[in-house]
Amino acid sequence: MGPARAERAMRETLRARAHAPSALVFAGLGASVVTGIRPGDVVIATEVRDDRGVVEAVTSTSIQAALKETGLTVHHGVLHSSDHVVRGPERVRLAESGVTCVDMETAAVCRAAPGVPVLSVRVVVDTPEYELVRPATLVHGVRALRALKQVGTVLATWHPNVSVD
């Protein structure tokens, strides 16, 4: 989707509501920048940043536990939102700065919803060992989409009154 479209879509969604939400859970796909995380694993953001700085720092131990109960492998760490696909040396640089996972939308969604805590849950599609341009991308993409479906099922049944940490 990309950051500009994500921010625009979130602003339009919030404008259409009578009241601002008390919190948002934003789930989707991402890329690991560190080794040891595999396609299909889940990363819960402990902090969201982009090239403009830190945007959000919200996490939830209860959602992490609920996801693990389904058999998903769950990690947590810093999420960096980029306006492009991150590869090679840039991936290494981000990992060295403490980033665990990258996406293209979360920071924009956080900026579109100021004052609303955003919990970001990303399912990994590619990793340093398996970048998007490799032949295994199709298999890893299917694995990630299946895991994302599991994440959606957990989020749909997760108690709506559970607060974020």
Secondary structure, DSSP 8 states (H G I E B T S, - for coil): --HHHHHHHHHHHHHTSSS--S-EEEEEEEEE-STT--TT-EEEEEEEEETTEEEE----HHHHHHHHHTT--EEEEEEEE-SS---HHHHHHHHHTTEEEEESSHHHHHHHSTTS-EEEEEEEEE-SSS-TTSTTHHHHHHHHHHHHHHHHHHHHHS-TT----
